[in-house]
């Protein structure tokens, strides 16, 4: 006797599932269209087109999670606070903040003379041409242009993975990119003036010296390794809430070596 099987019976999905699938495919097609439009305009003149993170779909396989608008703006403003035209700003695996700063340069909110570089694995961001530096944390110094060594005044890092290996390799990159680290007193009051928070004086010269500013956004459970890796720079966990556009459930924190209007040092942790 031959058993009957259901192999030839077509699978029918519920109507609501089909609607969700159709909506997903529509959104995916729209994002791909936006990116192709951005790419074409970039090939013509990448300075004219104002990009947004809507042009780039998150790739969760690459651990990509974009910040929500409020967080991106607060991080961007903190990086630019008191910045001068001769400064060099680096974004390591933090494209959301790079895109925001690029928008502000184009619209005149910040000086067009400030150098801003994005170090990123995702080749889609190569549309930003000279601002883009291909970067793979697994090979932390590979392919980095020699002229960038020790040039960066301020750096924001968002290591793609919550692991000690990723944090350590990314910190190696940051150490290579930045100007010498100057320890920061952890007793500085959040009510101190900006000049107190952003400068230090040489013992033989009373002229304030701008210190390298470093901040990293990563999981709360990474706090011990972050403090260890950036101890000389004086990084502390801050009170800033880091939020993502797609409501990432991990408890994310901002660690930095200075205080400003958006955060103070969280001395309880």
Secondary structure, DSSP 8 states (H G I E B T S, - for coil): -----STTS-----HHHHHHHHHHHHHHHHHHHHHHHHHHHHHHHTTT----GGGS---GGGT---B-HHHHHHHHHHHHTT--TT-EEEEES-HHHHHHHHHHHHHTSS-TTSEEEEEES-GGGGGGGGGEEE--GGGTTTT--GGGTT-BSEEEE--SSSSHHHHHHHHHHHHHHB-------TT--TTS-HHHHHEEEETTEEEEEE--EEEEEEEGGGHHHHHHHTGGGT-EEEEEE--BTT---S-EEEEESS-BTTB-B-TT-
